[in-house]
Amino acid sequence: MSPEPTQLNGASAPKQPLDASKLTLTQSTVLHPVPEPGSPELWAQNVHTDHMVTCRWTAEKGWDAPEIKPFADFSISPLASCIHYATQCFEGMKAYRGFDNRVRLFRPDRNAKRLVMSAKRVSLPEFDDAELVELIKALVRTDEKRWLAEPGSFRYVRPALIGTGRQLGVQIPKEAVLFIVMVCWPDFSTESPPGVAPRSDLRLLTSRNDTIRAWPGGFGYAKVGANYGPSFASHCEAQESGYDQILWLFGDNGQVTEAGASNFFAVVKDKSTSKLQLLTAPLDDKLILDGVTRQSVLELARSRLANELEVKETKFTITDIKTAWDDGRLTEAFVSGTAVSTEILIPKDVF
């Protein structure tokens, strides 16, 4: 990405792009304890690795040189734009140590491109997604020895961009901070929180008619904080009723969109041909997040199961799913996302 000119003291000066080659490293002298698998500390989801990446942006100069430095809290103005106007976006991915002892990221380029898109949606500065990927790799390399020590282990990587400009007026932020942290994360597919009985399936409660997660023309397709906070009340309601998450419906006909913060899939038999169909909500109306795991599931199904399974990104309703269940045509339902990977549902508990 080429530097853009700006006026500085009457002279034209380039705005600096995000540049991973300028990255500096300050080693932490305080090494935090690494939690044991299945421990309460792991399930708290607030245990971070020793370092973080930060990079400041201003409208006048562009991006500063990024830094890897010891993990620390931010000092932020009470007038910061992100606090008042939700000028904030983020991503989530995992870094894995394989059983061949190599460390890998799962499709970080797709997360980086999505963060650029989300930043644009909330008027935050753009950047070259490839530079973000390099910064993520650098952080993982810095902390992998202690925090990804065992084959089969993984850590959750969270890049985020927040508007930090000190102005209370309703306007585009003139300052922002990009940061990347790594956090210990439980394996939801094999573990349960301490004191909680293990379960093999996910139970969903359909959303009420007066509750909507996303709408046409909105921002349900962007990974911004404003999509998440308002959904917590429904999530708590579902849990208090004995369910795990909300199945978000849209419109008078109950169009199926997402399950909690995950993409939703159903496998049904076609009425006419009895061929199996993999159904998931489409992207064109921008009601759902274009999940990286979702993309991967669809690509794998199309490339490896084309003879047995017809993949359909299409609108379908909760009535369609219930009818398929009543007819014995609903064979499977599951959700996908970075946090859960994929998780099977109990179909009868969707209704």
Backbone hydrogen bonds, N-H to C=O, Kabsch-Sander energy under -0.5 kcal/mol:
donor,donor_aa,acceptor,acceptor_aa,energy
4,E,15,K,-0.7
6,T,13,A,-2.6
8,L,6,T,-0.5
8,L,11,A,-3.4
11,A,8,L,-1.8
13,A,6,T,-3.4
15,K,4,E,-4.6
16,Q,61,K,-3.0
22,K,19,D,-1.5
23,L,20,A,-1.6
24,T,66,P,-1.7
26,T,68,I,-2.7
27,Q,25,L,-0.5
31,L,29,T,-0.6
32,H,30,V,-0.6
39,S,36,E,-2.0
43,W,39,S,-1.7
44,A,40,P,-1.3
45,Q,41,E,-0.5
45,Q,42,L,-1.1
46,N,41,E,-0.6
48,H,46,N,-0.7
49,T,182,M,-2.1
52,M,69,K,-2.2
53,V,180,I,-2.3
54,T,67,E,-2.1
55,C,178,L,-2.1
57,W,176,A,-2.9
58,T,62,G,-2.1
59,A,174,K,-2.5
62,G,58,T,-2.7
63,W,16,Q,-3.0
64,D,56,R,-3.1
67,E,54,T,-2.6
68,I,24,T,-3.0
69,K,52,M,-2.4
69,K,67,E,-0.5
71,F,50,D,-2.4
76,I,74,F,-0.5
80,A,77,S,-2.0
81,S,165,G,-1.1
82,C,163,G,-2.7
83,I,80,A,-0.9
84,H,80,A,-1.1
85,Y,81,S,-3.1
86,A,82,C,-0.7
87,T,81,S,-0.5
88,Q,86,A,-2.0
89,C,161,L,-2.1
90,F,223,K,-2.1
91,E,159,P,-2.4
93,M,157,V,-1.8
95,A,155,R,-2.7
96,Y,104,R,-3.1
97,R,153,S,-2.6
98,G,96,Y,-0.6
98,G,102,R,-3.4
101,N,98,G,-1.9
104,R,96,Y,-2.9
106,F,94,K,-1.3
107,R,105,L,-0.9
110,R,107,R,-1.1
111,N,107,R,-1.1
112,A,108,P,-2.5
113,K,109,D,-2.1
114,R,110,R,-2.0
115,L,111,N,-2.2
116,V,112,A,-1.9
117,M,113,K,-1.9
118,S,114,R,-2.7
119,A,115,L,-2.7
120,K,116,V,-1.9
121,R,117,M,-1.7
122,V,118,S,-1.2
123,S,120,K,-1.4
124,L,119,A,-3.1
129,D,127,F,-0.6
131,E,128,D,-0.9
132,L,128,D,-1.3
133,V,129,D,-1.9
134,E,130,A,-1.7
135,L,131,E,-1.8
136,I,132,L,-2.4
137,K,133,V,-2.4
138,A,134,E,-2.0
139,L,135,L,-2.0
140,V,136,I,-2.4
141,R,137,K,-2.6
142,T,138,A,-1.9
143,D,139,L,-1.8
144,E,140,V,-1.6
147,W,143,D,-2.2
148,L,144,E,-2.1
149,A,146,R,-0.6
152,G,97,R,-3.4
153,S,150,E,-2.0
155,R,95,A,-2.1
156,Y,183,V,-2.7
157,V,93,M,-3.7
158,R,181,V,-3.1
160,A,179,F,-2.8
161,L,89,C,-2.6
162,I,177,V,-2.3
163,G,87,T,-2.7
164,T,162,I,-0.6
164,T,175,E,-1.6
165,G,175,E,-1.3
167,Q,79,L,-0.8
167,Q,165,G,-1.6
171,Q,169,G,-1.3
176,A,57,W,-2.3
177,V,162,I,-2.3
178,L,55,C,-3.0
179,F,160,A,-2.7
180,I,53,V,-2.1
181,V,158,R,-1.9
183,V,156,Y,-2.9
184,C,47,V,-2.9
188,F,186,P,-1.0
190,T,187,D,-1.4
191,E,187,D,-2.2
196,V,193,P,-2.3
202,L,344,I,-2.5
205,L,245,Q,-2.4
207,S,247,L,-2.3
211,T,208,R,-1.6
218,G,215,W,-2.2
221,Y,286,K,-0.5
222,A,219,F,-1.6
224,V,222,A,-1.6
225,G,88,Q,-0.7
227,N,224,V,-2.0
228,Y,225,G,-2.0
229,G,225,G,-1.7
231,S,228,Y,-1.5
232,F,228,Y,-0.6
232,F,229,G,-1.5
235,H,231,S,-2.1
236,C,232,F,-2.7
237,E,233,A,-2.1
238,A,234,S,-2.3
239,Q,235,H,-2.2
240,E,236,C,-2.6
241,S,237,E,-1.1
241,S,238,A,-0.5
242,G,239,Q,-1.6
243,Y,238,A,-2.8
244,D,203,R,-2.8
245,Q,203,R,-1.5
247,L,205,L,-2.4
248,W,246,I,-0.8
248,W,258,E,-3.0
250,F,255,Q,-1.8
254,G,251,G,-1.4
255,Q,250,F,-2.9
256,V,316,F,-2.8
257,T,248,W,-2.5
259,A,262,S,-2.7
260,G,246,I,-2.7
260,G,258,E,-0.6
262,S,259,A,-2.3
263,N,336,S,-2.3
264,F,257,T,-0.7
265,F,334,F,-2.7
266,A,279,L,-2.0
267,V,332,E,-3.2
268,V,266,A,-0.6
268,V,277,Q,-2.3
269,K,329,R,-1.7
270,D,275,K,-2.7
274,S,270,D,-1.9
276,L,308,E,-0.7
277,Q,268,V,-3.2
278,L,310,E,-2.9
279,L,266,A,-3.4
279,L,277,Q,-0.7
280,T,312,K,-1.7
281,A,264,F,-0.5
286,K,283,L,-1.8
290,D,221,Y,-0.6
291,G,289,L,-2.0
295,Q,291,G,-2.5
296,S,292,V,-2.0
297,V,293,T,-2.6
298,L,294,R,-2.4
299,E,295,Q,-2.5
300,L,296,S,-2.5
301,A,297,V,-2.5
302,R,298,L,-2.4
303,S,299,E,-2.1
304,R,300,L,-2.6
305,L,301,A,-1.7
308,E,305,L,-0.7
309,L,305,L,-2.7
310,E,276,L,-2.6
311,V,309,L,-0.6
312,K,278,L,-3.0
312,K,310,E,-0.5
314,T,280,T,-1.8
314,T,312,K,-1.0
318,I,254,G,-2.1
319,T,253,N,-0.5
321,I,317,T,-1.7
322,K,318,I,-2.6
323,T,319,T,-2.8
324,A,320,D,-2.1
325,W,321,I,-2.2
326,D,322,K,-2.9
327,D,323,T,-2.3
328,G,325,W,-1.2
329,R,324,A,-3.3
330,L,324,A,-1.2
331,T,267,V,-2.3
331,T,329,R,-0.8
332,E,267,V,-1.4
334,F,265,F,-1.9
335,V,343,E,-2.3
336,S,263,N,-2.0
337,G,341,S,-2.3
341,S,337,G,-2.4
342,T,340,V,-0.9
343,E,335,V,-2.1
345,L,333,A,-2.8
346,I,202,L,-1.9
349,D,346,I,-1.9
350,V,347,P,-1.9
351,F,348,K,-0.7
